[in-house]
Amino acid sequence: METATPTTAPAIPAGYMADAKGRLVPEALVKPADKLQDQLVHKLMGYADDLSAQIARFKVHTFDDVGAFLALLAEQYQDTRGGQKGNMTLTSFDGTMKVQVAVADHMTFGPELQIAKNLIDACIADWSTGANDNIRALVEHAFRVDQEGQVSRDAIFALRRVAIEDERWKQAMTAIADSVRIEGTKTYVRFYRRPSPEARWEAVTIDLASA
């Protein structure tokens, strides 16, 4: 069985630039402003690629170092079980720096959620108008999807805190609980510092959008 060989982009001849459709355009025909823009984008993208790789290495080293520290603690207390890492906060001795490690579940909803919505819609249709306008608004907010077609987890769970003595509503709340799927976990690390132990914590920004 033959294996596919990776293809590489053809080299661009000297004196030409490739446009968005792959056509070769003589550099003499490219506007100076477009040339400068192209050079700037390539320059900034090079910096971004290097920074992205550096952050990826930093993330790996951070979790490796935290894991090594936990292993030392486990050895000190003769804990040989190992297991998954949970949420934790590591603080400097002087109380001015801390590292928070947070483990969050990646949660989705199964088809039972649609059954829950059908039951809730049936309840609302039978209830008298006026008295349940607030609940109707709460339901509409809970099942409103975002741009990615996802519903708000917090809004869905807020429905379960509404106590209603209607058997269909109770069945809907059971369906919501049964619809929850945990498809994995993701670990986050955040860094904070403050000038003194009495001051407020300030996040050390790594996210470019928040810098």
N, C-alpha and C positions, 0 to 999 in steps of 0.2 A: 504494500500500500504506500503510495507516494505521500510525502508530507508537504504541506504548503510552505513555501518560503516567504518570509516577510518581504513586503515591497517597500521601497524607499522612494521618496519624492525625487523626481528628476532634477538634476542640477540646473540652476538658472544661468544661462550664458551671460558673460560679462556685458555690461551695457544695457541690460534689460531688467525689468521688474515684472513679477507675476501679479495680475489683478485678482479680484475675488472669484472670477470665473476660470482661473487657471490660464488665461491668455498672457502671452509675453508681450509687454509693451516697452518700446525703446525708452530709456531713461530721459532722453531729450524731449519726449512728448509728455512726460509726467510733470505736473505743476510743482514748482518749488515748495509750496506749502504742503502738498501731499507727500513729497519726499521727506520734509522735516517731520511731519506727523508720523510717517512710517518709521523713521529713525528713532523718534521719541518712544513710540510704542514698543519697539524691539528692545530699547535700552531699559525701560521700566519693567518690561516682562522678564528680562534677564535678572533684574534685582528681585522681582517677586518670586521667581522660581528658586533662586538661592535662599531667600528668606523662608519660603515654604518648606524647603528641605531641612533648613536649620531648625525650624519649629518642630517638624516631625521627629528629628533626632532628639531634640530637647524633651519632647513628650515621652519618648521611649526611655530616655535616661531617667526622667523624673519618676516614672512608675517602677523602673528597675531599682532605683535608690530607695523608694518607699517600701518596696517589697523586701529589699535586703534589710532595712531597718526593722520591719515587722518580724522577719526571720530571727534577727538577733534578740528581739523581745521574747519571741516564742521559746527560743533556746534558754533564755534567762529563767523563764517560768516553767520550763520543761513541758511545753505544749508541742506535741509532735503531730497533732491532727491536721494542721494546715487548714485548707478551706478557702472560700472566697473572701475577698477583702470587702469590707463594708464602709460606711461613711465614717470619716475621722477628721480630726483637726490636729495638726502638728504646730506647735508654737515655740518660738525662740525663747531662750532662758530669760531675756530681758523684757519679754512681753511686747515687743514692737514689731514682730513679723510672725505671720502664720500662713500655713498651707492647708487648704481644705480639699479633701478628696471626697467626692460625692458619687454614689452609684445610683443611677436612675433606671427604672424599668422602661423598656420600649413596649408600649401598650397599644394594641389595636382592638377593634370591636368586630365580632363575628356576625353572622346573619341573624342571630337572635335579636340584635338591635332593631332590625326592621320590624320584627314581630312586636317588639315593645312599642314602637311608634304606632303601629296599626291599632294596638289595644288602647293606647293613650288617645289617639284620634277618635276612637269609638266612644271613649269616656266623655271627651269634650263635646262631641256632637250631641250627646244625650243630656248633658248638664244644662241648666238654665243659664242664659247669657247674663252678664253683669257680675254675678257673684264670683265667677271663675275667670275673669279677664286677666288677672295677674298670673294665674297658672297657665292660661293660654299663651301669654307673652313669654313665660318662662320656657314652655315647651318649644315654641317657635325658635327661641334663641338657642336652645340645646341642640336642635336638629338642623340648625343652619350650617351649611358646609362652607369651608374656606376655599381659597383659590386652588388648593391641591385636592379638593374633594373630601377633606377630613372634617369631622365634627369636633367640637370642643370637649375634651375629656372632663374638665372641671364642670362645664355646664350640664353634661349628661349626669354626672354624679350628684349634682345639686338637686336633680329631680328626685333622687332616692331619699333626700332629707325631707321631702314633702309628705306628710302623713295624711293619707286620704282613705276613708273607709269605703272603698269600692273594690270589689274583688278583681275586676279587670285591671285597675291601677296596680294592685298588689302583684298580679301576675306579670304586668309590664315591668315592675321593679325587679322581679325575679329574673325576667328575661334579660334585663340590662346587666345584672350581676353575672349571669351565665354567658353573656356575650364577650366578656373581657378575655383577651388573649395576651399573654406575656410572651413576646417573641424574642426576648433577649434583654440584656442590660448594657448600658454604656457608662463608662467611668469618666468623670470630669475632674479636673484639678484647677483650683483657683488660688491666687496669691494675694496677700494683703499686707500692708505695712502702716505704721503710724509713728509719729515723732516721739511719743511717750506713752506709757501704759495707761494714762488717763485720757488720751485723745481718741477720736473716732477712727475706725479702720477705713483705709482707702485702698481700693482694688488696684493691683498692678496690672495695667492694661496690656494684653497681648493681642486681643482682637483688633484688627485694623479699623473696623467700622466704629469702634468705641474709643479709639486713641485720640 
